[in-house]
């Protein structure tokens, strides 16, 4: 997991830096006395340090340090609060961006633990630097007195730095403090939530009986934990894991602390895991059935051909009705054979063989191959391919197969002819390919299902074409999406990353 995370950070560092700078400068967290032009330097320093930690040998651990940064920007060491907020924002953004690397709940938890560990140490490191800096010009104090501000800062930073939402309320359930994670979960600003009662978060789906039971348990044992449904500022309702603990002072309850974990991402991951398991089982079953069917189909096809030859060589020959029947048999055998091949290919799609691919050549080659088929159906293909498209690390044949599948789907949507537009352009660190048709469009009821395996609206379709296409594009660390309106056509868009340094280095070495 560490290696995958390090590779991801290296590939996405430029994009991540731009995103974080924009996010920090527009959020109001970085004030005028923290220069905006220094932010990319700080973020790059932190991301580089993370990669060193992740790639370090277990017996030679590396600590993420900002000593070199502050050696150059010494005056910024006084801004502890802003530094901690920047570090917290970087942590949250990285966690959000890399969550797709996890294929299971266990891996997601492992990722969170790794990132938390790095940034907790970094936060304490910055706190220590700021504390030493503040003590340089102060008079000597006792040991206990010098510890107090540092410890208070430590607890405050732990509160603010938590990835779980935390609020503190008074005895009347009025919110008197909230951390950034809580504000992010519910969409409120700090000023909007402070002084409000927690009832602002309540959902009608959480019954009064549950709240009665919750507060009874809190007053009896001092704490309660469980899953409830709460409400976002925009009205959206979602599940959270809530833990409430009494805050006591001198033996008397003075308020309550609530810790909340947004369960939407976990539930989505659980759905993905369940779906993956189901697809694996379906794929195994389909492969077994297809394998068992393929051999008899070959035998039927061969014997049908031999029967035709035998009848044609007979003295009376074969009637036109016999020819029609034989052709129908052969056509149906071919159709079922194609179905079995699709099932087998879906269940054991070969691993991609990545090479540096010239996409303009791939797209031009694909159009040349399929253009005659398009013209025969009254379809005109318009190519809008940017000159000198950057090379991408890809499997030539698999990407060609995706493009071919999308174009043939577009042909099917234009039964009375039409226009197909193939557009490809470099876009930042990606290449975007779009295939737009002037066909029937996709009904709203079908839009959520078209990438599902075995879902098809065609009389002779397997429902695997788009599922395989998405599987291939995801393996290339890309994205595939679509937009469509009924009777107004459909546009499929593929985004492929340009940078893949390991492939570039390998192929450059082979050319030397």
C-alpha positions in Angstrom: 0.0 0.0 0.0 2.9 2.4 0.8 4.4 1.8 -2.6 1.1 2.4 -4.4 0.6 5.6 -2.4 4.1 6.9 -3.2 3.7 6.2 -6.9 0.3 7.9 -7.0 1.7 11.0 -5.2 4.6 11.2 -7.6 2.4 10.9 -10.7 -0.2 13.5 -9.4 2.2 15.9 -7.6 1.8 18.8 -10.1 -2.0 18.4 -10.2 -2.2 18.1 -6.4 -0.1 21.2 -5.8 -2.2 23.3 -8.1 -5.4 22.0 -6.5 -4.2 22.7 -3.0 -2.9 26.2 -3.8 -6.3 27.1 -5.3 -8.2 25.5 -2.4 -6.1 27.3 0.3 -6.2 30.7 -1.4 -9.9 30.7 -1.9 -10.9 29.2 1.4 -9.8 32.2 3.5 -7.6 29.9 5.7 -4.4 31.6 4.5 -4.1 35.3 5.4 -2.1 38.1 3.9 0.9 37.5 6.1 1.4 34.0 4.8 2.5 34.8 1.2 0.6 32.9 -1.5 3.7 32.6 -3.7 5.3 30.5 -0.9 2.4 28.0 -0.8 3.6 25.9 -3.8 7.1 25.6 -2.2 5.6 24.4 1.1 3.2 22.0 -0.5 6.0 20.5 -2.8 8.3 20.2 0.2 5.6 18.2 2.1 4.7 16.0 -0.9 8.4 15.3 -1.5 8.8 14.4 2.1 5.9 12.1 2.1 7.4 10.2 -0.9 10.7 9.8 1.0 8.9 8.4 4.0 6.8 6.0 2.0 9.8 4.7 0.0 12.2 4.4 3.0 13.3 1.0 4.2 11.6 -0.1 7.5 14.9 -0.3 9.3 15.8 3.3 8.2 12.7 5.4 8.9 12.5 8.9 7.6 10.9 11.9 9.5 9.1 14.6 7.5 10.9 17.8 8.5 10.3 21.4 7.5 13.7 22.6 8.8 15.0 23.4 5.3 11.8 25.2 4.4 12.0 27.4 7.5 15.7 28.0 7.0 14.7 29.9 3.8 11.4 31.4 5.1 12.2 31.9 8.8 9.6 34.6 9.4 6.7 32.2 8.6 7.5 30.1 11.6 5.5 32.5 13.8 2.2 31.6 12.0 1.5 28.3 13.9 -2.3 28.4 13.4 -2.1 29.0 9.6 0.6 26.4 9.2 -1.5 23.8 11.1 -4.6 24.7 9.0 -2.5 24.3 5.8 -1.2 20.9 7.0 -4.7 19.8 7.9 -6.1 20.9 4.5 -3.3 19.0 2.7 -4.0 15.9 4.7 -7.8 16.0 4.0 -7.3 16.6 0.3 -4.8 13.8 -0.1 -7.0 11.4 1.8 -9.9 12.3 -0.4 -7.8 12.0 -3.6 -6.2 8.6 -2.8 -9.3 6.9 -1.5 -9.9 5.2 -4.9 -6.6 3.4 -4.5 -8.3 1.2 -1.9 -10.2 -1.9 -3.1 -11.4 -2.9 0.4 -12.3 -1.4 3.7 -9.1 -2.8 5.2 -7.0 -1.0 2.6 -8.9 2.2 3.1 -8.2 2.0 6.8 -4.6 1.3 6.1 -4.3 4.3 3.9 -5.9 6.5 6.5 -3.5 5.2 9.2 -0.4 5.8 7.0 -1.5 9.4 6.2 -2.6 10.2 9.7 0.7 9.0 11.1 2.7 11.2 8.7 0.7 14.3 9.3 0.4 13.9 13.1 4.1 13.8 13.3 4.4 16.8 11.0 1.9 18.8 13.1 3.9 18.1 16.3 7.1 18.9 14.5 5.7 22.4 13.4 4.3 22.9 16.9 7.7 22.2 18.4 9.4 24.6 16.0 6.9 27.3 16.7 7.2 26.7 20.4 11.0 27.0 20.3 10.8 30.1 18.2 8.4 31.8 20.7 10.6 30.9 23.6 13.7 32.6 22.2 12.8 36.1 23.3 10.9 35.3 26.5 12.1 35.3 30.0 12.9 32.1 31.8 9.9 30.4 33.3 9.4 27.3 35.4 9.2 23.9 33.8 5.5 23.5 34.5 4.7 26.9 33.2 6.6 26.3 30.0 4.8 23.1 29.4 1.3 24.5 29.7 1.0 26.5 26.5 2.6 23.8 24.5 0.2 21.2 25.9 -2.8 23.4 25.3 -1.6 23.8 21.7 -1.1 20.1 21.4 -4.7 19.4 22.5 -6.1 22.1 20.3 -4.2 20.8 17.2 -5.3 17.3 18.0 -8.9 18.6 18.1 -8.6 20.5 14.9 -6.5 17.9 13.1 -8.9 15.0 13.7 -10.3 13.5 10.6 -13.5 12.8 12.5 -16.0 15.6 13.1 -15.9 16.9 16.7 -18.2 19.3 18.5 -18.5 20.4 22.1 -21.8 21.5 23.4 -23.1 23.0 26.7 -25.8 21.3 28.8 -28.6 22.7 26.6 -27.0 21.0 23.4 -25.8 24.4 22.1 -22.6 24.0 20.0 -19.8 26.0 21.6 -16.9 24.6 19.5 -16.5 22.6 16.3 -13.5 21.4 14.3 -12.9 21.7 10.6 -13.8 18.1 9.9 -17.2 18.6 11.4 -17.8 21.7 9.3 -16.7 19.8 6.2 -19.1 16.9 6.9 -22.2 19.2 7.3 -21.3 22.1 5.0 -21.6 24.9 7.6 -19.2 27.6 8.3 -17.9 28.1 11.9 -20.0 31.2 12.4 -23.1 29.5 11.2 -22.9 26.6 13.6 -21.6 28.1 16.8 -24.5 28.8 19.2 -26.9 26.6 17.4 -28.5 23.6 19.0 -27.6 20.2 17.7 -31.2 19.7 16.6 -30.1 21.6 13.4 -28.5 18.3 12.4 -31.5 16.1 13.1 -33.2 14.0 10.5 -36.8 12.9 10.5 -35.5 9.4 9.8 -34.0 9.2 13.3 -36.9 8.5 15.6 -37.6 10.4 18.9 -37.4 7.0 20.6 -33.8 6.7 19.6 -32.9 10.1 21.0 -34.7 9.4 24.3 -32.8 6.1 24.6 -29.5 7.9 23.7 -29.8 10.6 26.4 -30.9 8.2 29.0 -27.8 6.1 28.4 -25.6 9.2 28.4 -27.0 10.4 31.8 -26.6 6.9 33.2 -23.2 5.8 32.0 -21.7 9.1 30.7 -21.5 8.0 27.0 -23.3 6.6 24.0 -22.3 5.4 20.6 -24.2 4.2 17.5 -25.3 4.9 14.0 -27.9 7.6 13.2 -29.1 9.5 10.2 -28.2 13.2 10.3 -28.9 16.1 7.9 -26.4 18.2 5.8 -26.9 22.0 5.5 -28.3 21.4 2.0 -30.9 19.0 3.3 -29.2 15.8 2.3 -29.6 13.0 4.8 -26.8 10.5 5.4 -25.6 8.0 8.0 -22.9 8.9 10.7 -21.4 6.9 13.5 -21.8 9.1 16.5 -20.1 8.9 19.9 -21.3 11.3 22.7 -19.3 11.7 25.9 -20.0 13.8 28.9 -17.5 16.5 29.7 -17.0 16.7 33.5 -15.3 19.3 35.6 -14.8 18.8 39.4 -17.2 15.9 39.3 -20.0 17.8 37.6 -21.1 17.5 34.0 -20.6 20.8 32.2 -21.2 19.8 28.6 -20.9 17.1 26.0 -18.4 16.1 23.2 -19.7 14.5 20.1 -17.4 12.7 17.7 -18.9 11.9 14.2 -17.7 9.7 11.4 -19.3 10.1 8.0 -20.2 6.6 6.9 -21.1 7.4 3.3 -17.6 6.6 1.9 -17.4 3.4 3.9 -20.9 2.3 2.7 -20.0 3.1 -0.9 -16.8 1.1 -0.5 -18.8 -1.8 1.0 -21.1 -1.7 -2.0 -18.2 -1.7 -4.4 -16.7 -4.7 -2.6 -20.0 -6.6 -2.7 -20.5 -5.7 -6.4 -16.9 -6.8 -7.2 -17.5 -10.1 -5.4 -20.8 -10.7 -7.3 -19.2 -9.8 -10.6 -16.3 -12.2 -9.9 -18.8 -15.0 -9.2 -20.9 -14.1 -12.3 -17.7 -14.0 -14.4 -16.6 -17.4 -13.2 -20.1 -18.9 -13.9 -20.2 -17.2 -17.3 -16.7 -18.5 -18.2 -17.6 -22.0 -17.2 -20.8 -22.0 -19.2 -19.2 -20.4 -22.2 -16.3 -22.9 -22.1 -18.7 -25.8 -22.0 -20.9 -24.4 -24.8 -18.1 -23.4 -27.1 -17.0 -27.0 -28.1 -20.5 -28.2 -29.0 -21.0 -25.0 -31.0 -17.9 -25.7 -33.0 -19.2 -29.3 -33.7 -22.6 -28.0 -34.8 -21.0 -25.4 -37.1 -18.7 -28.0 -38.7 -21.5 -30.6 -39.1 -23.8 -28.0 -40.6 -21.2 -27.0 -43.2 -20.6 -30.7 -44.0 -24.3 -31.3 -44.3 -24.6 -28.4 -46.7 -21.8 -29.7 -48.9 -23.3 -33.2 -48.8 -26.7 -31.9 -49.9 -25.3 -29.7 -52.6 -23.3 -32.6 -54.1 -26.4 -34.9 -54.2 -27.9 -35.6 -57.6 -31.1 -33.6 -56.9 -29.1 -30.8 -55.2 -30.4 -28.7 -52.3 -33.6 -26.7 -52.5 -33.7 -23.0 -51.8 -35.7 -23.7 -48.7 -32.8 -26.0 -47.5 -30.3 -23.3 -48.2 -32.3 -20.8 -46.1 -32.6 -23.2 -43.2 -28.8 -24.0 -43.3 -28.0 -20.2 -43.4 -30.3 -19.6 -40.4 -28.5 -22.4 -38.5 -25.1 -21.0 -39.3 -26.1 -17.4 -38.4 -27.5 -18.5 -35.0 -24.4 -20.6 -34.3 -22.2 -17.7 -35.1 -24.2 -15.4 -32.9 -24.0 -17.7 -29.9 -20.3 -18.2 -30.6 -19.7 -14.5 -30.4 -21.7 -14.4 -27.1 -19.5 -17.1 -25.6 -16.3 -15.3 -26.7 -17.5 -12.0 -25.1 -18.2 -13.8 -21.8 -14.8 -15.5 -21.8 -13.1 -12.3 -22.6 -14.9 -10.4 -19.8 -14.1 -13.1 -17.3 -10.4 -13.2 -18.1 -9.5 -9.8 -19.7 -5.7 -10.0 -20.3 -3.4 -7.7 -18.4 -2.6 -4.6 -20.2 0.9 -4.3 -21.8 1.8 -0.7 -21.4 3.9 1.1 -24.0 4.2 4.7 -25.1 1.4 5.1 -27.7 0.8 7.8 -30.2 -2.9 8.4 -29.8 -3.3 10.3 -33.1 -2.0 7.3 -35.0 -4.2 4.9 -33.0 -7.3 7.0 -33.7 -6.5 7.5 -37.4 -5.9 3.7 -37.8 -9.2 2.9 -36.1 -11.2 5.3 -38.3 -9.5 4.0 -41.4 -10.5 0.4 -40.4 -14.2 1.3 -39.6 -15.0 4.1 -42.1 -16.2 1.8 -44.8 -18.6 0.2 -42.3 -19.9 3.6 -41.3 -20.4 4.8 -44.9 -22.4 1.7 -45.7 -24.8 2.8 -43.0 -25.0 6.4 -44.2 -22.8 7.7 -41.3 -20.2 10.3 -41.8 -17.2 10.4 -39.5 -15.6 13.8 -38.7 -12.1 13.7 -37.3 -10.9 16.5 -35.0 -7.6 15.1 -33.7 -5.1 17.7 -32.4 -1.7 17.5 -34.1 1.2 16.1 -32.1 -0.9 14.7 -29.3 1.3 13.6 -26.4 2.2 10.0 -26.1 0.4 8.1 -23.3 1.3 4.9 -21.5 -1.3 2.4 -22.8 -2.0 -1.0 -24.3 -2.6 -0.1 -28.0 -4.9 -3.0 -28.8 -7.1 -2.5 -25.7 -7.6 1.2 -26.2 -8.3 0.6 -29.9 -10.9 -2.0 -28.8 -12.6 0.6 -26.6 -12.7 3.2 -29.3 -14.0 0.7 -31.8 -16.8 -0.5 -29.4 -17.9 3.1 -28.7 -18.0 3.9 -32.4 -20.1 0.8 -33.2 -22.5 1.7 -30.4 -22.8 5.1 -32.0 -23.6 3.4 -35.3 -26.4 1.4 -33.7 -27.9 4.6 -32.3 -28.0 6.1 -35.8 -30.1 3.5 -37.6 -31.1 6.1 -40.3 -27.6 7.4 -40.8 -26.1 10.5 -39.2 -22.9 12.2 -38.0 -20.1 10.8 -35.8 -17.6 13.3 -34.4 -14.2 12.0 -33.1 -12.5 14.7 -31.1 -9.1 14.3 -29.3 -7.1 17.0 -27.6 -4.4 17.4 -24.9 -5.9 18.9 -21.7 -3.3 19.7 -19.0 -1.8 16.4 -17.8 -4.4 14.3 -19.7 -5.6 13.5 -23.2 -9.3 13.7 -23.7 -11.0 11.7 -26.4 -14.7 12.2 -27.2 -17.0 10.3 -29.5 -20.3 12.2 -30.2 -23.2 10.9 -32.3 -26.4 12.4 -33.6 -28.4 9.4 -32.7 -31.4 8.5 -30.5 -29.7 9.3 -27.2 -30.0 7.3 -24.0 -33.3 7.4 -22.0 -32.9 8.7 -18.4 -34.1 5.4 -17.0 -31.2 3.6 -18.6 -28.3 6.0 -17.8 -27.5 4.6 -14.4 -27.3 1.0 -15.8 -25.3 1.2 -19.1 -21.9 0.3 -17.5 -23.4 -2.6 -15.6 -22.3 -6.0 -17.0 -25.0 -8.0 -18.9 -27.3 -5.0 -19.2 -28.3 -4.4 -22.8 -31.1 -2.9 -24.9 -30.0 -4.8 -28.0 -31.8 -7.9 -29.2 -28.5 -9.6 -29.9 -26.2 -7.9 -27.4 -24.2 -9.4 -24.5 -24.3 -6.2 -22.3 -20.5 -6.5 -21.8 -19.1 -4.0 -24.3 -19.3 -0.9 -22.0 -18.4 -2.9 -18.9 -15.2 -4.1 -20.6 -14.5 -0.6 -21.9 -14.8 0.9 -18.4 -12.6 -2.0 -17.0 -9.9 -1.2 -19.6 -9.9 2.5 -19.0 -9.8 2.2 -15.2 -6.8 -0.2 -15.6 -5.1 2.7 -17.5 -5.8 5.1 -14.5 -8.3 6.9 -16.7 -11.9 7.8 -16.6 -14.9 7.2 -19.0 -18.1 9.1 -18.8 -21.0 10.2 -21.0 -23.7 12.8 -21.5 -26.9 12.2 -23.5 -30.3 13.5 -24.2 -33.1 11.6 -25.9 -33.3 12.3 -29.6 -30.3 14.6 -29.3 -27.4 12.3 -29.4 -24.7 11.0 -27.0 -21.2 12.0 -26.2 -18.7 9.5 -24.6 -15.6 11.0 -23.1 -12.4 9.2 -22.2 -9.7 10.8 -20.2 -6.2 9.2 -20.2 -3.2 10.5 -18.1 -0.2 11.5 -20.1 2.5 11.1 -17.5 3.7 7.6 -16.7 7.4 8.1 -15.8 8.3 4.5 -15.3 7.2 3.6 -18.9 8.9 6.7 -20.3 12.2 5.8 -18.5 12.0 2.2 -19.6 11.4 2.9 -23.2 14.0 5.7 -23.4 16.5 3.2 -22.0 15.6 0.7 -24.6 16.1 3.3 -27.4 19.6 4.2 -26.1 
